[in-house]
Amino acid sequence: MKKRLIYAFALLFFLFSLGSGLTMVYIYRVTSDLQSVINLHRIEIIRQNLVINTQTVQSNLYTTGTVFGKELDVIVENVSALDNSVHGCSSCHHSKEMTERLKEVEKNVEQYKEALSYLITSTANPERVERLKMVAVGIGDRLLSQTQEMAFIADRSLSTKTIKAIKEINNSRDILIVTLFIAIAIALIIAIVLTKQITKPAYALVAATRMIASGHLGYKTSYDDKTEFGELARNFNAMSERLKDEREHIVQYIEQLAGLYDITLSFYEITEMEDAYRGICEQLAKLLKAQQCAIVLYNVEQDLFVAHPSVYGLQDEETRLLKFSRQGEEELFHRVEGLPVISNDPLNDERLDPALAQALHERSVLIAWLQRKGRLLGALRVANKDGVFTDEDAKLLTILANHIAVARENALLYQYLQDQMSELRETQEQLIQSAKLAAIGELASNVAHEINNPLTSIIGFTEMLKDEGDIHRIQSRLDIIEKESLRARDIVRHLLQFARKSPLHLVEVDINEALREVLPLIDAQAKRNRIEIREDFVEVPKTVGDLNQLKQVFINIINNAISAMQEGGELTIRTARLGEYILIDFEDTGAGIRKEILSRIFEPFFTTKKDKGTGLGLSISYRIIQDHGGRIDVESNDGKGTTFTVRLPIKSQKAS
C-alpha cells in the first residue's frame, strides 16, 4: 500500500507537472505569437505612416505655387518624416522579399529626396521647376505605389499571423482544459481507487475487531492482499488465534486452579489422610487428563516407598509393582534437585525403570515429590496423559504435592497430638483420682468418727438387749439401732461414691442439695478445728453437671478453708443467682492469701501446706468447673480471710 500511495502521488505529480509544462509551453507560444502580432501592428503603423508621409509630400508637390501650397520648410519637414518612416521600416526584421522591396523603397526615397532638393533649389526657370516637379511627382507616385503594395502585403501577413495566433491561443486553451480535465479525472480515479483500497481493509479490520470485542476470539478476517493492509490482516488473524489460544489456556488454568482448590480444600476438612487419598488420585487424574495416578509413601516397616492402595487407573497387581527402594528414590530426588520429573518417553528415559514403564503400559510419566524441609516423604506419580506432560502440569502437580506433604505432616502431627491428648486425659484422670484419694485420706478421720458414734450406740444397745425383758423397751432400742445403722450406711455410701472412678455423668444437679450432702462429710473435721459452718442458701435453678465431680470441688474448697483457719473461725457458704449463672461463695475468716502467690494457687502441684498437701486440689477443681462452662474467682486480703466464688451456668437437661 505504501508503494501504491507513492506511485499514485507520483502519477498525480507527473500529471500536474505535465499539465503545468504544457500550459507553460502553450502560454509561451501564445505570448510569442501575440508579441509577433504586436510587432506586426507596430510595423504596419510605421508603414501606414510611410504611405501617409508619401501622400503628404505628394500633395505638397501638387499644390506648390498655388494658394494651397505649403511653405518650403513644411515640405522639408514632411520629407524628413518620410525619411524617418523609411528608416523605421528598415530597422525591423522582414522576409527576403520584403527586405528587397524596402531597399527599393529606400532607393526611391533617396531619388525622391534628391528630386525634391532640385525642385526646392531651382526657382529661376519656371519650366525647369515644373519639369523637376513632375520628376519628383513621378518618383513619389512610384514610391507611393510601392509603399501601398508593401502595406497590402504586410496587412495580409498580419491577418494571417493574427488568425494563426488566435488559433494557437484557442488550441492552447483547449489543450489546457482537456489536460486539466484528464488530470482531474485521473486524480479522482486514483482517489477513488485509493479510498477503496484503504477503506475496504479498514472496514474489514473494524468488523473483525468488533467480532473480537463481542467475545468471538479466534475470528479471522478473509481480507488478504500483498500490501501493508494484507500484512496487518494476517497479523490480526494471528493475534486473534493467539488470543483464542491464550483464553483457552487461561480457562484451562482456571479449571486447574479450581480443581487444585477443591482437592486442597479437602485436606483441611479431614484429619485422616487415608480417607482423602482415593479422592485425590481420582480428581488429580481428571484434572491433568491422565489415565493413572498413584501416591507413593515411605513405609518405615518395609523401608520402601510403596504405593498407597487408593490409586486411580491401576489394578491391584499393578499397584503392587509400585515399590521403590529408599536409597534409589532419594538418589533420584537429589539427582533432579527436588524438581519434578517429566518423561514423555519413559521406556527410553534413563532416570526411570523401563521394565516398570512397560509393565504399567506407561506412555508418559510425571513425578512430583512429597517433601518437607528437605526430607523426602513420598511422591505423586501421574501417567498416560492425553497428549504430553508440560511444565504447567509439573507446576500444578508440585503445588499439589506440597499441599499433600503439609497435610500428611499435619495429619501425623494431629494423630500424635491425639495420642498425647489421650495420655494427658488419662494422666488427668489419674491426678483427679489421686486428689480424690488424698481428699479421702483427709476425710478418713472424720468418717471414722462419724461411723464410730453409731457403731458405739449399736454395740451398747445390743448389750442392753441381752438383759432386757420389757418388750416395749426392746422395740425402742431396736429402732435406735436401725437408725444408727442407716446413718453409718449413708456415710459409707457417700464416701464410696466420691472415691469411685467413673466417666463424666451429666445429670440435673440441685446445688443446694449437693452442698447439704457434702457438709456431713466434713462436719467432724470442722468441729475439731473449732470452725462454725453457716449455711446461707437461697432458691436457685438447677444446672447440669457431674454431681460427684462438683462435690469434689466443694470438698476441696472447704478443706482449703478449714486449713486456713488453724485457730478456729467461721465458714459461710451461700448460694445466689446472677443473671444466667449460679454463684456459690465460700467465705472464710482465715489468714488469707498473699498477693504474690494469689495468681498461682490454681497451678498444678502448687501448695502452701508443705508436707500435707499435693498441690492438685484447686488445680483439678478449676479444670472441673471449666469443663462445666464456669469459672472460679478468688478474693483475698492477707490476714482477713478469703472468698472463693464458683460460677456455674444455669442449664437444663433438655438444653444440654
C-alpha positions in Angstrom: 0.0 0.0 0.0 2.9 2.4 0.7 4.2 1.8 -2.8 0.8 2.2 -4.3 0.4 5.6 -2.5 3.8 6.6 -3.6 3.1 5.6 -7.2 -0.3 7.3 -7.1 1.1 10.6 -5.8 3.9 10.3 -8.3 1.4 9.9 -11.1 -0.6 12.8 -9.8 2.5 14.9 -9.6 3.5 13.9 -13.1 0.1 14.7 -14.5 0.0 18.1 -12.8 3.6 18.7 -13.8 2.8 17.7 -17.4 -0.3 19.9 -17.4 1.7 22.8 -16.0 4.5 22.2 -18.5 2.1 22.1 -21.4 0.4 25.2 -20.1 3.7 27.0 -19.8 4.7 25.9 -23.3 1.4 27.0 -24.8 1.5 30.2 -22.9 5.0 30.8 -24.2 3.9 30.1 -27.7 0.8 32.3 -27.4 2.9 35.0 -25.9 5.3 34.8 -28.7 2.5 34.9 -31.3 0.9 37.8 -29.5 4.3 39.6 -29.4 4.7 38.9 -33.1 1.3 40.3 -33.9 2.0 43.3 -31.8 5.3 43.8 -33.7 3.5 43.4 -37.0 1.0 46.0 -35.9 3.8 48.4 -35.0 5.4 47.8 -38.4 2.0 48.3 -40.0 1.7 51.6 -38.2 5.2 52.6 -39.5 4.2 51.5 -43.0 1.0 53.4 -42.8 3.0 56.4 -41.7 5.3 55.9 -44.7 2.3 55.9 -47.0 0.8 58.9 -45.3 4.0 60.8 -45.3 4.5 60.0 -49.0 0.9 61.1 -49.8 1.5 64.3 -47.8 4.7 65.1 -49.7 2.9 64.3 -53.0 0.1 66.7 -52.1 2.6 69.3 -51.2 4.2 68.9 -54.6 0.8 69.2 -56.4 -0.1 72.3 -54.6 3.2 74.1 -55.0 2.8 77.5 -56.5 -0.9 77.7 -55.5 -2.8 79.3 -52.7 -2.9 75.8 -51.1 0.8 75.3 -51.4 2.8 74.8 -48.3 5.8 76.7 -47.3 9.2 75.1 -48.2 10.1 74.4 -44.6 6.9 72.4 -44.2 7.8 70.4 -47.3 11.3 69.8 -46.0 9.8 68.7 -42.6 7.5 66.3 -44.3 10.3 64.9 -46.4 12.3 64.3 -43.1 9.3 62.5 -41.6 9.2 60.4 -44.8 12.9 59.6 -44.4 12.4 58.6 -40.8 9.5 56.3 -41.7 11.6 54.6 -44.2 14.4 54.1 -41.8 11.9 52.8 -39.2 10.7 50.1 -41.6 14.2 49.2 -42.4 15.2 48.6 -38.8 12.7 45.8 -38.4 13.2 42.1 -39.4 11.5 41.2 -42.6 11.4 38.4 -45.1 13.8 38.4 -48.0 11.1 39.7 -50.4 10.1 42.4 -48.1 13.7 43.3 -47.5 14.3 43.7 -51.2 11.2 45.8 -51.5 12.4 48.0 -48.6 15.7 48.5 -50.3 13.9 49.6 -53.5 11.8 51.9 -51.4 14.9 53.4 -49.7 16.4 53.9 -53.2 13.3 55.6 -54.5 13.1 57.7 -51.3 16.7 58.9 -51.9 15.8 59.7 -55.5 12.6 61.4 -54.2 14.6 63.5 -51.8 17.1 64.4 -54.5 14.3 65.4 -56.9 12.7 67.5 -54.2 16.1 69.0 -53.4 16.5 70.1 -57.0 12.9 71.3 -57.1 13.4 73.4 -54.0 16.7 74.9 -55.1 15.6 75.6 -58.7 13.5 78.7 -58.9 14.9 80.7 -61.9 13.3 78.9 -64.7 9.6 78.0 -64.3 9.7 75.4 -66.9 12.6 73.7 -65.2 10.8 73.9 -61.9 7.8 72.3 -63.5 9.8 69.6 -65.1 11.6 68.9 -61.8 8.3 68.9 -60.1 6.9 66.3 -62.4 10.0 64.2 -62.0 9.6 64.4 -58.2 5.9 63.6 -58.6 6.6 60.6 -60.7 9.1 59.3 -58.2 6.6 60.0 -55.5 3.8 58.1 -57.3 6.1 55.2 -57.8 7.2 55.3 -54.1 3.5 55.6 -53.1 2.6 52.6 -55.2 5.5 50.6 -53.6 4.5 51.5 -50.1 0.9 50.8 -50.7 1.8 47.4 -52.1 4.1 46.7 -49.2 1.3 47.8 -46.8 -1.1 45.4 -48.5 1.4 42.5 -48.3 2.1 43.4 -44.6 -1.6 43.6 -43.9 -2.2 40.2 -45.5 0.7 38.7 -43.5 -0.6 40.4 -40.3 -4.1 39.0 -40.8 -2.6 35.5 -41.4 -0.4 35.7 -38.3 -3.2 37.2 -36.2 -5.5 34.3 -37.2 -2.8 31.8 -36.6 -2.1 33.4 -33.1 -5.8 33.3 -32.3 -5.9 29.7 -33.4 -2.9 28.9 -31.3 -4.4 30.6 -28.3 -7.6 28.7 -28.8 -5.7 25.4 -29.2 -3.7 26.2 -26.0 -6.9 26.9 -24.2 -8.5 23.7 -25.4 -5.4 21.6 -24.7 -5.1 23.2 -21.2 -8.8 22.5 -20.5 -8.5 18.9 -21.7 -5.3 18.4 -19.8 -6.9 19.7 -16.6 -10.0 17.6 -17.1 -7.9 14.5 -17.7 -5.7 15.3 -14.7 -8.7 15.8 -12.5 -10.4 12.7 -13.8 -7.2 10.6 -13.3 -6.9 12.2 -9.8 -10.5 11.3 -9.0 -10.0 7.8 -10.2 -6.8 7.4 -8.2 -8.5 8.9 -5.1 -11.5 6.5 -5.5 -9.2 3.5 -6.0 -7.0 4.5 -3.1 -10.0 5.2 -0.9 -11.5 1.8 -1.7 -8.1 0.1 -1.2 -7.8 1.9 2.2 -11.4 1.8 3.4 -12.1 -1.8 2.4 -9.4 -3.4 4.6 -10.1 -0.8 7.3 -13.8 -1.8 7.3 -12.8 -5.5 7.3 -10.5 -5.0 10.2 -13.1 -2.9 12.1 -15.7 -5.6 11.6 -13.1 -8.2 12.8 -12.3 -6.2 15.9 -16.0 -5.9 16.7 -16.3 -9.7 16.5 -13.3 -10.0 18.8 -14.8 -7.4 21.2 -18.1 -9.4 21.3 -16.2 -12.4 22.5 -15.6 -14.3 19.3 -11.9 -14.9 19.9 -10.2 -16.7 17.1 -12.3 -14.9 14.4 -10.4 -14.3 11.2 -10.9 -11.7 8.5 -11.0 -13.0 4.9 -9.3 -9.9 3.6 -5.8 -10.5 2.1 -3.5 -8.8 -0.3 0.1 -8.0 -0.8 0.0 -4.6 0.8 0.6 -3.5 4.4 -3.1 -3.9 5.0 -2.8 -7.6 3.9 0.1 -8.0 6.4 -1.9 -6.2 9.0 -4.9 -8.6 8.4 -2.6 -11.6 8.6 -1.1 -10.3 11.8 -4.6 -9.6 13.1 -5.7 -13.2 12.3 -2.6 -14.5 14.1 -3.3 -12.2 17.1 -6.9 -13.4 17.2 -5.8 -17.0 17.1 -3.3 -16.3 19.9 -6.0 -14.6 21.9 -8.2 -17.7 21.5 -5.3 -20.0 22.5 -4.5 -17.7 25.5 -8.1 -17.7 26.6 -8.3 -21.5 26.3 -5.1 -21.7 28.2 -6.4 -19.3 30.9 -9.7 -21.2 31.1 -7.8 -24.4 31.4 -5.5 -22.8 34.0 -8.5 -21.5 36.0 -10.1 -25.0 35.8 -6.8 -26.5 37.1 -6.7 -23.9 39.9 -10.4 -24.6 40.7 -9.6 -28.3 40.7 -6.5 -27.7 42.8 -8.6 -25.6 45.3 -11.2 -28.4 45.5 -8.5 -31.0 46.1 -6.5 -29.0 48.7 -9.7 -27.9 50.4 -10.4 -31.5 51.3 -7.0 -31.6 53.1 -8.2 -29.2 55.7 -11.7 -30.7 56.2 -10.4 -34.1 57.2 -7.9 -35.3 59.8 -7.5 -38.8 58.4 -5.4 -38.6 55.2 -6.3 -42.2 54.4 -9.8 -41.0 53.6 -8.6 -38.4 51.1 -6.1 -40.4 49.0 -8.6 -42.1 46.8 -10.4 -38.8 46.1 -7.1 -37.0 45.5 -5.9 -39.5 42.9 -9.2 -39.5 41.0 -9.6 -35.7 41.0 -5.9 -35.2 40.0 -6.2 -37.7 37.1 -9.2 -35.9 35.8 -7.6 -32.5 36.3 -4.5 -33.5 34.3 -6.4 -35.6 31.8 -4.3 -38.6 32.8 -5.3 -42.3 33.0 -3.2 -43.3 36.0 -2.4 -41.7 39.4 -0.8 -43.0 42.5 0.5 -41.7 45.8 3.8 -43.3 46.8 4.6 -43.0 50.5 7.6 -44.1 52.6 6.8 -47.3 54.7 9.0 -47.3 57.8 8.5 -51.0 58.5 9.5 -52.1 55.0 12.0 -49.3 54.5 10.5 -48.9 51.0 8.5 -46.3 49.1 5.2 -48.1 48.5 2.1 -47.0 46.5 -0.9 -46.3 48.7 -3.8 -48.7 47.9 -6.0 -45.8 47.0 -4.8 -45.5 43.4 -6.6 -44.5 40.2 -6.5 -46.4 36.9 -4.4 -49.3 38.2 -5.2 -52.9 39.1 -4.2 -54.4 42.4 -1.3 -56.4 40.9 -0.2 -53.2 39.0 -0.3 -51.3 42.3 1.9 -53.8 44.0 4.6 -53.2 41.3 5.0 -49.6 42.6 7.7 -50.3 45.1 10.9 -48.4 45.2 13.9 -48.7 47.4 14.5 -45.8 49.8 18.1 -45.3 48.5 17.0 -45.3 44.8 14.2 -42.8 45.3 16.4 -40.5 47.4 19.2 -40.7 44.8 16.7 -39.7 42.0 15.3 -37.0 44.3 18.7 -35.4 44.8 19.7 -36.0 41.2 16.9 -33.8 39.9 17.5 -31.4 42.9 13.9 -31.9 44.1 12.4 -30.8 40.8 9.6 -32.7 39.2 10.4 -35.5 36.7 8.8 -35.1 33.3 9.1 -38.0 30.9 7.1 -38.3 27.7 9.1 -41.4 26.7 9.6 -43.5 29.9 10.8 -46.6 28.0 13.9 -44.7 26.9 14.4 -42.5 30.0 17.5 -43.5 32.0 16.0 -41.8 35.1 13.1 -44.3 35.1 12.8 -48.1 35.2 11.8 -49.2 31.7 10.6 -52.6 32.9 8.1 -50.9 35.2 7.0 -48.5 32.5 6.4 -51.5 30.2 4.6 -53.4 32.8 2.3 -50.5 33.6 1.9 -49.6 29.9 3.2 -46.0 30.6 3.5 -43.7 27.6 4.3 -40.6 29.7 5.1 -40.1 33.3 5.1 -37.0 35.6 6.5 -37.3 39.2 6.3 -34.6 41.9 8.0 -35.1 45.2 6.3 -35.0 48.6 8.9 -33.3 50.8 9.1 -31.3 54.0 12.2 -29.4 54.9 14.4 -31.4 52.6 13.1 -34.7 53.8 11.5 -37.0 51.2 8.1 -38.3 52.3 7.0 -39.8 49.0 5.9 -38.8 45.5 2.9 -38.2 43.3 3.1 -40.3 40.2 0.8 -39.5 37.2 0.9 -41.4 33.9 -0.6 -41.6 30.4 -1.9 -38.1 29.8 -3.9 -37.3 26.7 -1.0 -35.6 25.0 2.3 -34.8 26.6 3.1 -33.5 30.1 4.1 -29.8 30.1 5.9 -27.6 32.6 2.5 -26.2 33.6 1.4 -29.7 34.6 4.6 -30.1 36.6 4.0 -26.8 38.4 0.4 -27.8 39.2 1.5 -31.2 40.4 4.3 -29.7 42.5 1.9 -27.3 44.2 -0.5 -30.2 45.0 2.4 -32.4 46.2 3.5 -29.6 48.6 -0.1 -29.4 50.0 -0.3 -33.2 50.3 3.1 -33.2 52.1 1.9 -30.5 54.5 -1.5 -32.2 55.0 0.2 -35.6 55.7 2.6 -34.0 58.2 -0.4 -32.2 59.8 -2.3 -35.5 59.9 0.7 -37.2 61.5 1.0 -34.3 63.9 -2.7 -34.4 64.6 -2.5 -38.1 65.3 0.5 -37.5 67.6 -1.4 -34.8 69.4 -4.5 -37.0 69.7 -2.3 -39.7 71.3 -0.7 -37.1 73.6 -4.2 -35.8 74.5 -5.3 -39.3 75.3 -2.3 -39.8 77.5 -2.9 -36.4 79.1 -6.5 -37.2 79.8 -5.5 -40.5 81.4 -2.9 -38.6 83.4 -5.5 -36.0 84.4 -7.9 -38.8 85.4 -5.2 -40.4 87.5 -4.4 -37.0 89.1 -8.1 -36.5 89.8 -8.3 -39.9 91.3 -5.2 -39.2 93.3 -6.7 -36.0 94.5 -9.9 -37.9 95.5 -7.8 -40.4 97.4 -5.9 -37.5 99.1 -9.3 -36.0 100.0 -10.5 -39.3 101.2 -7.4 -39.6 103.4 -8.2 -36.2 104.9 -11.8 -37.3 105.4 -10.9 -40.7 106.8 -10.6 -39.5 110.4 -13.9 -37.6 110.1 -15.7 -40.6 108.6 -14.2 -42.8 111.3 -15.6 -40.5 114.0 -18.9 -40.4 112.2 -19.1 -44.2 111.9 -17.7 -44.8 115.4 -20.6 -43.0 117.1 -23.5 -45.0 115.5 -21.4 -48.2 116.0 -20.9 -47.4 119.7 -24.6 -46.9 120.1 -25.4 -50.1 118.2 -23.0 -52.1 120.3 -24.2 -50.6 123.6 -27.9 -51.1 122.9 -27.2 -54.6 121.7 -25.6 -55.5 125.0 -28.5 -54.0 126.9 -31.0 -56.0 124.8 -29.4 -59.2 126.1 -30.6 -58.4 129.6 -33.8 -56.6 128.8 -37.2 -58.3 129.3 -39.6 -55.5 128.6 -40.7 -55.9 125.0 -41.5 -52.1 124.6 -38.1 -51.1 125.7 -36.6 -53.7 123.4 -38.6 -52.3 120.5 -37.4 -48.7 121.3 -33.8 -49.7 121.4 -34.1 -51.7 118.2 -35.4 -48.5 116.5 -32.3 -46.7 117.7 -30.0 -49.5 116.4 -31.7 -49.3 113.0 -31.4 -45.6 112.8 -27.7 -45.6 113.7 -27.0 -48.4 111.2 -28.7 -46.5 108.4 -26.7 -43.5 109.3 -23.4 -45.4 109.1 -24.5 -46.9 105.7 -25.2 -43.5 104.2 -21.8 -42.2 105.3 -20.0 -45.2 103.7 -22.2 -44.9 100.5 -21.3 -41.2 100.1 -17.6 -42.0 100.7 -17.7 -44.8 98.1 -19.5 -42.6 95.5 -16.9 -39.9 96.0 -13.9 -42.2 95.7 -15.2 -44.3 92.7 -13.5 -43.5 89.4 -16.3 -43.1 86.8 -16.8 -41.4 83.4 -18.4 -38.0 83.2 -22.1 -38.5 84.0 -24.2 -35.4 83.4 -27.4 -35.1 85.4 -29.6 -32.3 86.7 -28.0 -31.0 89.9 -29.6 -29.1 92.7 -26.6 -27.1 94.1 -28.1 -26.6 97.5 -28.8 -30.3 97.9 -25.3 -31.2 96.7 -23.8 -28.8 99.3 -26.0 -30.4 102.0 -24.8 -33.8 101.1 -21.1 -32.7 101.3 -21.4 -30.9 104.7 -21.8 -34.1 106.8 -18.5 -35.4 105.4 -16.5 -32.5 106.8 -18.6 -31.7 109.8 -16.4 -33.6 112.3 -13.2 -32.0 111.0 -14.8 -28.6 111.3 -15.8 -29.2 114.9 -12.3 -30.5 115.8 -10.8 -27.2 114.4 -13.5 -25.1 116.2 -14.9 -23.9 112.9 -18.6 -22.9 112.6 -20.1 -23.6 109.2 -23.0 -21.3 108.3 -25.4 -22.0 105.5 -27.0 -19.1 103.6 -28.8 -20.9 100.8 -31.5 -19.3 98.6 -33.6 -21.0 96.0 -31.6 -21.3 92.7 -32.4 -23.0 89.4 -30.9 -26.4 88.7 -27.9 -26.9 86.5 -26.5 -29.9 84.6 -23.2 -31.4 85.7 -21.4 -34.4 87.1 -22.6 -34.5 90.7 -19.6 -36.4 92.1 -17.1 -34.0 90.5 -19.0 -30.9 91.7 -19.0 -32.4 95.2 -15.2 -33.0 94.9 -14.8 -29.3 94.0 -16.9 -28.2 97.0 -15.0 -30.5 99.4 -11.6 -29.3 98.1 -12.5 -25.6 98.6 -14.0 -26.4 102.1 -10.9 -28.3 103.1 -8.7 -25.4 102.0 -10.8 -23.0 104.1 -10.5 -25.3 107.1 -6.8 -25.5 106.7 -6.6 -21.7 106.5 -8.3 -21.3 109.9 -5.9 -23.2 112.3 -7.2 -21.2 115.3 -10.8 -21.7 114.5 -13.2 -19.4 112.7 -16.3 -19.2 110.6 -17.0 -20.5 107.1 -20.0 -19.1 105.4 -21.4 -20.9 102.4 -24.0 -19.0 100.4 -25.8 -19.5 97.1 -27.3 -16.9 94.8 -28.4 -16.3 91.2 -26.7 -13.6 89.0 -28.2 -13.5 85.5 -27.7 -16.8 83.8 -25.2 -18.1 86.5 -25.4 -19.7 89.9 -23.0 -18.3 92.4 -21.6 -20.4 95.3 -19.5 -18.4 97.7 -17.1 -20.0 100.3 -16.1 -17.2 102.6 -13.7 -18.0 105.5 -12.2 -15.8 108.2 -8.7 -17.4 107.9 -5.3 -16.0 107.4 -5.9 -15.0 103.8 -3.6 -15.5 100.8 -0.6 -13.3 100.0 -0.9 -11.2 96.8 2.3 -12.6 95.3 1.0 -16.2 95.4 -2.7 -15.4 94.7 -2.2 -15.8 90.9 -0.5 -19.2 91.3 -3.0 -21.1 93.6 -4.6 -22.9 90.6 -1.3 -24.1 89.2 -0.7 -27.9 89.4 1.4 -29.0 92.4 1.5 -25.5 93.9 0.7 -25.7 97.6 1.3 -23.7 100.8 0.7 -26.8 103.1 4.3 -28.0 102.8 4.2 -31.8 103.5 0.4 -32.0 104.0 -0.9 -31.1 100.5 -0.4 -32.4 97.0 -1.0 -29.1 95.2 -3.6 -30.7 92.9 -6.9 -30.0 94.7 -7.5 -26.4 93.4 -6.0 -27.1 90.0 -8.3 -30.1 89.4 -11.2 -28.1 90.8 -10.6 -25.3 88.4 -10.4 -27.7 85.5 -13.7 -29.4 86.5 -15.6 -26.1 86.8 -14.1 -25.0 83.4 -15.4 -28.3 81.9 -18.8 -27.3 83.2 -18.7 -24.0 81.4 -18.0 -22.0 84.6 -15.1 -20.4 86.5 -13.7 -19.9 90.0 -12.9 -16.4 91.2 -10.8 -15.7 94.4 -10.7 -12.6 96.5 -8.4 -12.5 99.5 -6.9 -10.0 101.9 -3.8 -11.0 103.8 -4.9 -11.7 107.4 -8.6 -11.0 106.7 -9.8 -14.2 105.1 -10.6 -15.5 101.6 -13.6 -15.9 99.4 -13.9 -18.5 96.7 -16.7 -17.9 94.2 -17.8 -20.7 91.9 -19.8 -19.6 88.9 -21.9 -22.3 87.1 -24.1 -21.6 84.1 -27.8 -22.4 84.5 -28.6 -25.3 82.3 -31.4 -27.8 81.8 -31.2 -31.4 80.9 -33.1 -30.7 77.7 -30.7 -27.9 76.6 -27.6 -30.0 77.3 
